[in-house]
Amino acid sequence: MAPKTERIQFLRAVRQLHRVRSFYASGALLWAAALAWTGWQTPGSRQMWVCALLLAVFTGLLVTAGLSLRRLPVPATGRPAHHAAPRRAASTRQAPA
């Protein structure tokens, strides 16, 4: 019973890390755009430096989430992982000319 529970917890952790990673990526994109806009409008202002700081924070969180996802150990269940059905080969028939 333990391997099935471990597998479910592993899949939940992977899904959560994917969600968090995409949240951090969108936050980094938002702050990069805000930094570019603010740097164009008022270069050297306090708002520009705050955007730069928040961009650095979100980029750091994104890198941390990516590394955590990459280093997450796969639990041994004794059976192969379920994958999608294999794709069928494309038809080699050609239309009559």
N, CA, C and O of each residue as an XYZ file, in Angstrom:
388
protein
N       0.812     -1.196      0.000
C       0.000      0.000      0.000
C       0.857      1.262      0.000
O       0.457      2.284     -0.558
N       2.009      1.196      0.610
C       2.865      2.375      0.695
C       3.341      2.870     -0.666
O       3.326      4.078     -0.899
N       3.771      1.976     -1.593
C       4.243      2.505     -2.874
C       3.176      3.295     -3.627
O       3.497      4.294     -4.271
N       1.918      2.870     -3.560
C       0.866      3.595     -4.268
C       0.672      4.978     -3.654
O       0.505      5.963     -4.373
N       0.694      5.049     -2.329
C       0.546      6.335     -1.653
C       1.727      7.240     -1.969
O       1.547      8.435     -2.204
N       2.936      6.680     -1.977
C       4.113      7.477     -2.308
C       4.028      7.993     -3.740
O       4.402      9.132     -4.019
N       3.539      7.158     -4.638
C       3.418      7.554     -6.051
C       2.430      8.705     -6.197
O       2.679      9.650     -6.945
N       1.309      8.625     -5.482
C       0.301      9.692     -5.552
C       0.868     10.988     -5.000
O       0.664     12.053     -5.583
N       1.582     10.909     -3.876
C       2.180     12.106     -3.297
C       3.242     12.685     -4.226
O       3.371     13.904     -4.341
N       3.999     11.816     -4.885
C       4.998     12.278     -5.833
C       4.353     13.026     -6.989
O       4.819     14.097     -7.378
N       3.280     12.463     -7.538
C       2.600     13.118     -8.661
C       1.998     14.448     -8.244
O       2.015     15.407     -9.016
N       1.461     14.515     -7.023
C       0.931     15.791     -6.531
C       2.033     16.822     -6.387
O       1.844     17.989     -6.730
N       3.183     16.399     -5.880
C       4.303     17.328     -5.722
C       4.783     17.836     -7.075
O       5.103     19.015     -7.222
N       4.832     16.953     -8.054
C       5.266     17.364     -9.397
C       4.274     18.353     -9.997
O       4.679     19.363    -10.574
N       2.976     18.073     -9.866
C       1.965     19.000    -10.387
C       2.062     20.358     -9.704
O       1.970     21.397    -10.357
N       2.248     20.343     -8.386
C       2.346     21.598     -7.649
C       3.583     22.386     -8.083
O       3.518     23.604     -8.249
N       4.693     21.701     -8.263
C       5.902     22.395     -8.703
C       5.746     22.965    -10.111
O       6.273     24.038    -10.406
N       5.028     22.258    -10.981
C       4.781     22.791    -12.323
C       3.929     24.053    -12.248
O       4.192     25.028    -12.952
N       2.895     24.033    -11.385
C       2.047     25.221    -11.241
C       2.837     26.394    -10.687
O       2.737     27.513    -11.190
N       3.624     26.134     -9.649
C       4.407     27.193     -9.034
C       5.431     27.744    -10.014
O       5.661     28.952    -10.072
N       6.051     26.846    -10.790
C       7.048     27.281    -11.762
C       6.428     28.181    -12.828
O       7.027     29.185    -13.214
N       5.233     27.831    -13.307
C       4.603     28.695    -14.306
C       4.146     30.022    -13.692
O       4.143     31.046    -14.375
N       3.759     30.014    -12.413
C       3.406     31.264    -11.732
C       4.631     32.164    -11.621
O       4.552     33.363    -11.893
N       5.754     31.591    -11.225
C       6.978     32.379    -11.105
C       7.455     32.872    -12.467
O       7.977     33.982    -12.571
N       7.286     32.068    -13.508
C       7.691     32.495    -14.846
C       6.838     33.678    -15.304
O       7.363     34.639    -15.866
N       5.533     33.611    -15.070
C       4.686     34.740    -15.470
C       4.990     35.970    -14.624
O       4.931     37.092    -15.126
N       5.315     35.778    -13.346
C       5.713     36.915    -12.518
C       7.007     37.547    -12.996
O       7.137     38.771    -13.010
N       7.964     36.715    -13.388
C       9.229     37.247    -13.905
C       9.000     38.006    -15.207
O       9.600     39.059    -15.424
N       8.131     37.476    -16.078
C       7.825     38.194    -17.320
C       7.138     39.532    -17.042
O       7.442     40.542    -17.677
N       6.216     39.522    -16.092
C       5.525     40.759    -15.731
C       6.500     41.807    -15.223
O       6.445     42.964    -15.638
N       7.401     41.401    -14.316
C       8.332     42.369    -13.752
C       9.394     42.791    -14.752
O       9.912     43.905    -14.671
N       9.728     41.913    -15.699
C      10.659     42.315    -16.757
C      10.020     43.385    -17.636
O      10.669     44.363    -18.007
N       8.746     43.194    -17.965
C       8.039     44.198    -18.758
C       7.898     45.503    -17.976
O       8.068     46.584    -18.538
N       7.590     45.405    -16.689
C       7.461     46.614    -15.865
C       8.798     47.333    -15.739
O       8.856     48.562    -15.752
N       9.872     46.555    -15.617
C      11.200     47.162    -15.529
C      11.549     47.884    -16.829
O      12.079     48.995    -16.804
N      11.252     47.254    -17.960
C      11.541     47.887    -19.243
C      10.732     49.168    -19.415
O      11.255     50.189    -19.862
N       9.458     49.104    -19.057
C       8.595     50.284    -19.196
C       9.041     51.406    -18.264
O       9.149     52.559    -18.682
N       9.294     51.072    -17.020
C       9.689     52.088    -16.054
C      11.073     52.636    -16.372
O      11.322     53.831    -16.219
N      11.979     51.757    -16.817
C      13.306     52.218    -17.202
C      13.263     53.156    -18.398
O      14.097     54.053    -18.524
N      12.286     52.946    -19.275
C      12.135     53.825    -20.434
C      11.532     55.167    -20.023
O      11.964     56.217    -20.498
N      10.534     55.128    -19.143
C       9.844     56.356    -18.744
C      10.670     57.198    -17.778
O      10.862     58.394    -17.999
N      11.152     56.582    -16.719
C      11.903     57.308    -15.696
C      13.133     56.491    -15.287
O      13.109     55.802    -14.267
N      14.184     56.565    -16.063
C      15.371     55.767    -15.737
C      16.008     56.211    -14.420
O      16.126     57.405    -14.141
N      16.412     55.233    -13.622
C      17.068     55.512    -12.348
C      16.129     55.846    -11.216
O      16.583     56.198    -10.127
N      14.815     55.744    -11.442
C      13.864     56.088    -10.385
C      13.736     54.956     -9.376
O      14.203     53.840     -9.605
N      13.099     55.264     -8.266
C      12.883     54.254     -7.236
C      11.982     53.135     -7.763
O      12.208     51.967     -7.446
N      10.969     53.471     -8.559
C      10.078     52.458     -9.123
C      10.840     51.482    -10.014
O      10.550     50.285    -10.015
N      11.810     51.986    -10.769
C      12.594     51.108    -11.619
C      13.412     50.134    -10.786
O      13.521     48.960    -11.142
N      13.983     50.594     -9.695
C      14.787     49.710     -8.848
C      13.928     48.699     -8.113
O      14.361     47.571     -7.876
N      12.721     49.087     -7.753
C      11.798     48.128     -7.128
C      11.416     47.045     -8.136
O      11.350     45.867     -7.786
N      11.166     47.435     -9.377
C      10.872     46.445    -10.421
C      12.059     45.515    -10.635
O      11.882     44.311    -10.822
N      13.261     46.066    -10.608
C      14.459     45.240    -10.777
C      14.612     44.264     -9.620
O      14.984     43.109     -9.825
N      14.326     44.722     -8.411
C      14.407     43.844     -7.245
C      13.376     42.718     -7.330
O      13.695     41.558     -7.070
N      12.152     43.060     -7.690
C      11.110     42.032     -7.793
C      11.378     41.073     -8.952
O      11.048     39.890     -8.864
N      11.970     41.569    -10.029
C      12.371     40.690    -11.119
C      13.431     39.704    -10.638
O      13.374     38.522    -10.975
N      14.388     40.175     -9.863
C      15.422     39.289     -9.331
C      14.829     38.251     -8.381
O      15.238     37.090     -8.395
N      13.874     38.663     -7.564
C      13.230     37.722     -6.625
C      12.479     36.646     -7.396
O      12.636     35.459     -7.111
N      11.667     37.045     -8.365
C      10.891     36.051     -9.120
C      11.793     35.159     -9.967
O      11.502     33.975    -10.138
N      12.875     35.706    -10.493
C      13.808     34.883    -11.259
C      14.486     33.864    -10.347
O      14.664     32.709    -10.733
N      14.863     34.282     -9.150
C      15.451     33.350     -8.185
C      14.480     32.256     -7.782
O      14.864     31.092     -7.675
N      13.226     32.621     -7.557
C      12.213     31.621     -7.211
C      11.966     30.659     -8.369
O      11.764     29.464     -8.158
N      11.983     31.185     -9.592
C      11.799     30.339    -10.773
C      12.940     29.336    -10.908
O      12.705     28.161    -11.190
N      14.159     29.789    -10.710
C      15.309     28.890    -10.793
C      15.245     27.835     -9.694
O      15.536     26.665     -9.940
N      14.869     28.240     -8.491
C      14.765     27.299     -7.375
C      13.694     26.250     -7.639
O      13.911     25.068     -7.372
N      12.553     26.661     -8.154
C      11.486     25.700     -8.455
C      11.913     24.756     -9.571
O      11.607     23.564     -9.522
N      12.611     25.270    -10.570
C      13.090     24.414    -11.655
C      14.099     23.393    -11.175
O      14.049     22.230    -11.575
N      15.020     23.824    -10.313
C      16.003     22.887     -9.770
C      15.342     21.850     -8.874
O      15.720     20.679     -8.895
N      14.362     22.270     -8.090
C      13.657     21.326     -7.229
C      12.912     20.291     -8.053
O      12.876     19.114     -7.695
N      12.326     20.721     -9.141
C      11.601     19.800    -10.009
C      12.550     18.820    -10.676
O      12.224     17.645    -10.843
N      13.713     19.299    -11.053
C      14.683     18.431    -11.706
C      15.276     17.416    -10.734
O      15.564     16.283    -11.118
N      15.458     17.818     -9.478
C      16.106     16.946     -8.494
C      15.137     16.067     -7.713
O      15.566     15.286     -6.864
N      13.861     16.175     -7.980
C      12.877     15.389     -7.245
C      13.071     13.907     -7.559
O      13.029     13.515     -8.726
N      13.283     13.081     -6.537
C      13.534     11.652     -6.813
C      12.247     10.942     -7.223
O      11.164     11.238     -6.718
N      12.392     10.015     -8.134
C      11.249      9.238     -8.597
C      11.104      8.029     -7.673
O      12.053      7.260     -7.526
N       9.930      7.843     -7.044
C       9.769      6.697     -6.146
C       9.739      5.393     -6.934
O       9.170      5.320     -8.023
N      10.358      4.375     -6.368
C      10.376      3.059     -7.016
C       9.072      2.347     -6.725
O       8.749      2.089     -5.565
N       8.322      2.028     -7.761
C       7.042      1.346     -7.573
C       7.099     -0.091     -8.047
O       6.164     -0.857     -7.816
N       8.185     -0.468     -8.707
C       8.301     -1.835     -9.192
C       7.587     -2.068    -10.505
O       7.541     -3.198    -10.992
N       7.028     -1.021    -11.088
C       6.345     -1.155    -12.373
C       6.667      0.067    -13.216
O       6.959      1.133    -12.673
N       6.620     -0.071    -14.514
C       6.947      1.079    -15.356
C       5.898      2.176    -15.233
O       4.743      1.922    -14.890
N       6.320      3.380    -15.516
C       5.403      4.521    -15.468
C       4.403      4.432    -16.607
O       4.717      3.914    -17.679
N       3.205      4.935    -16.375
C       2.169      4.925    -17.398
C       2.441      6.059    -18.374
O       2.646      7.205    -17.974
N       2.439      5.732    -19.621
C       2.628      6.740    -20.655
C       1.436      6.714    -21.592
O       0.641      5.774    -21.593
N       1.332      7.738    -22.369
C       0.242      7.810    -23.338
C       0.407      6.693    -24.372
O       1.502      6.168    -24.569
N      -0.672      6.354    -25.007
C      -0.636      5.311    -26.035
C       0.305      5.746    -27.156
O       0.380      6.932    -27.479
N       1.017      4.798    -27.747
C       1.936      5.172    -28.824
C       1.174      5.710    -30.025
O       0.047      5.305    -30.308
N       1.815      6.619    -30.709
C       1.190      7.184    -31.898
C       1.242      6.177    -33.023
O       2.207      5.427    -33.171
N       0.197      6.177    -33.803
C       0.175      5.288    -34.967
C       1.020      5.885    -36.063
O       1.103      7.103    -36.216
N       1.644      5.015    -36.819
C       2.467      5.494    -37.921
C       1.581      6.152    -38.967
O       0.453      5.721    -39.204
N       2.092      7.176    -39.572
C       1.331      7.884    -40.595
C       1.108      6.965    -41.785
O       1.956      6.136    -42.115
N       0.002      7.118    -42.400
C      -0.322      6.290    -43.559
C       0.654      6.592    -44.689
O       0.967      7.749    -44.972
N       1.128      5.518    -45.331
C       2.101      5.707    -46.409
C       1.405      5.696    -47.784
O       2.051      5.868    -48.818
N       0.097      5.494    -47.775
C      -0.617      5.509    -49.061
C      -0.653      6.922    -49.613
O      -0.772      7.899    -48.874
N      -0.547      7.004    -50.927
C      -0.625      8.303    -51.562
C      -1.901      8.396    -52.364
O      -2.427      7.393    -52.845
N      -2.385      9.599    -52.502
C      -3.605      9.809    -53.274
C      -3.320      9.516    -54.738
O      -2.217      9.777    -55.219
N      -4.317      8.967    -55.461
C      -4.111      8.690    -56.886
C      -3.883      9.994    -57.654
O      -4.503     11.019    -57.372
N      -2.998      9.926    -58.610
C      -2.651     11.126    -59.382
C      -3.529     11.300    -60.585
O      -3.365     12.261    -61.336
